[in-house]
Amino acid sequence: MFTNKPSDLKELTRPFWEGNTIYEESFFPLMQPSEDETTPLTVPLLYPAAEIIKVTTATREKTLVPGKDYTLENGSLIIPAGSDIKRFPFQNYQIIGEGEDKYPFPCEGGGKIFFGEGDAMHSREYLVTYRHEGTWDGFIPTPKVKKLPKTRQILKAGGTLRFCFFGDSITTGANSSAVISMPPFIPMFPQLVSMVLEETYNIDVHYINHAVGGTVSKWGTERLPIDFAGECPDLMFIGFGMNDASGHVEETAFIDHIRTMVKQTQALNPNCEFLLCSTTLPNPMASTFCWNHEAHEPLLSALCETLGDCAALVPMTSVHKALMTRKRFYDMTGNNINHPCDFLARVYAQTILAQLL
């Protein structure tokens, strides 16, 4: 059983597509090239806001003042001149000339793009909680009710669910605030999911996570039988793809590797069920990092259909694309290239839980 459950677990994992309140939606106050400190900055939100309840730093250590630090106009959050919300200059985001050599990733349009692990983004991001009157008309990760019957039976009957996670750095919780030891210490999404299952069904989740940063699906086929040796997983989450696509691994090889990992897991427990997760997308301005990320989700969906009721898709590519019709990539990232911030990691948890609750 988890002992570090956050007191606001229910709010953190409430689906963004339900209800009339968005809890702690993240944003990054980046000035565009034509803007300066005197220009009011407009922050687009997932929904047109009817009432701003609270704005804080991403650490929650400072609460901003309405009227002085922000206003609400036509459903958008506005940052006026003189606000304590610290703006980020565009010349520090797209670095051209001096300082380029400090950053590894080329930027679309020239120069290098701002990048940093740890709290490089977290320390510069903000959270807004607000009430809205609209409904979500974008993609919703609707579950197929007949999927994962053995897992559902365990959840209903109680006892222990042996829940395993495998994947790349996103599944390690990279840049989640608890992982980087920064307030507000939101747990990584695999733990959030496990915590909700424990609380909702009064069960014990036997949680195992052998994800490793920087890995690709072929590595997964080599390590899974070793890392999970002796385990008998009831439910296996597999989340590769970000590095496969950025490394120009062909789609056919990628899906073959996922299929192999499924078979390797079934050798550990023939009754195991699977959550196969498509990846979120990288920063579109990090031009050399972007390739065929979107091609994976339909292949994973087809594999789930082939496997039948024992496998369900976690469609994070479609969810992330839908979010980016309303919000900017840099408002939801933990390192400005490919890792989620707390908010987007919470969306991972919400999307997984949609397949289980």
Residue, then its C-alpha position, 0 to 999 in steps of 0.5 A: m500500500f502507498t503511504n504518500k498519497p497526496s491529499d488532493l489525489k481526487e482532484l489531480t486525477r479527475p479527467f480534464w474532459e469532465g465537470n466544470t472545473i480545471y484543477e491546476e492547469s499549467f502554463f509557461p509565460l513565454m513572450q513572443p518576438s514582438e512582445d516585451e515587458t509592457t505587452p499584456l500576455t494572453v494565456p490560452l486555456l483548455y476551456p474558456a474560463a468563466e472564473i479564475i479560482k487561483v493562480t500559483t507558481a508550479t511549486r504552489e509556494k506563491t499565490l498570485v494576486p487577481g487584478k494585479d498579477y492576472t486578469l480574465e478577459n474573454g475566457s483567457l488568462i491575461i498577464p498585465a505589465g507589472s505582474d509578479i508572473k515572471r515572463f520568459p524572453f523569446q530570445n532565451y527560448q530560441i537561442i541564436g548566436e551567443g549561448e547556442d553551444k549550451y543547448p543540444f537541440p536545433c530549433e526550427g527556424g535556426g539556433k537552438i531551443f531552450f532545454g533543461e532537466g530537473d526544475a528548469m521548466h518547473s521553476r518557471e511554470y504556473l498553475v491556474t485553477y478555474r471554473h468553465e461553462g463549456t464542455w470538451d468537444g475534443f478527443i476523449p479516451t473512451p474505454k471499451v467495456k469488454k477489455l481487461p476482464k481479469t483485471r476488472q475481476i481482481l479490482k471487484a473482488g479485492g486482494t492484490l493487483r500485481f501491476c507492472f510498468f515498463g517503458d522509457s523516461i516518461t514512464t520513469g516519471a521524468n520531470s514530475s515534481a516528486v521525482i525531481s524532489m521539488p514542491p508540490f511533490i506530485p507522484m509520477f503517473p504510474q504511482l498516481v494510477s496505482m494510488v487511485l486503484e487502491e483507494t477506489y477498490n480498497i485493494d493492495v497494488h503490488y507496484i513494479n516499475h522497471a522503466v529506464g530513461g533513454t530507452v527504445s522498444k528493442w531494448g525492452t525486448e532484451r530487458l523484460p525477461i531479465d527485469f521481470a524474472g520471477e514476477c507474475p504480473d496481472l497487468m502490464f503497462i508498456g510505454f515506448g515510442m518517444n525515443d523510437a521515433s526520434g531515433h528513426v526506428e521504423e514503425t514495423a520494427f517498433i510494433d514487432h518489439i511491442r508484440t515480442m514484449v507481450k509474448q515475453t510477459q505472457a510467458l511469465n503469466p499467461n493470464c496477464e493483461f496489457l495497457l499499451c500506451s502510445t506516446t505523447l508528442p515532442n516539441p514541434m520546434a525541436s525539428t530534429f527530434c520529430w519524426n513518426h511519433e503519430a504512426h505508432e498509435p494506430l499500430l498499437s490499436a490494431l495490436c490490441e484488437t488482435l490480442g482481444d480482451c486482454a489488451a487495451l490502448v492508452p491513446m496518449t498521442s490522440v489526447h496530447k494532439a487534442l490538448m495542443t489544439r487549445k494549449r501550446f506545447y511549452d505550457m505542458t512540458g517538463n523539459n521543453i523537448n519530450h517530458p511532461c510536466d506535472f499537469l500532462a503527467r496527470v493527464y497520463a494518469q487520467t487516460i489510463l484510469a479511463q480504461l480501468l474505472 
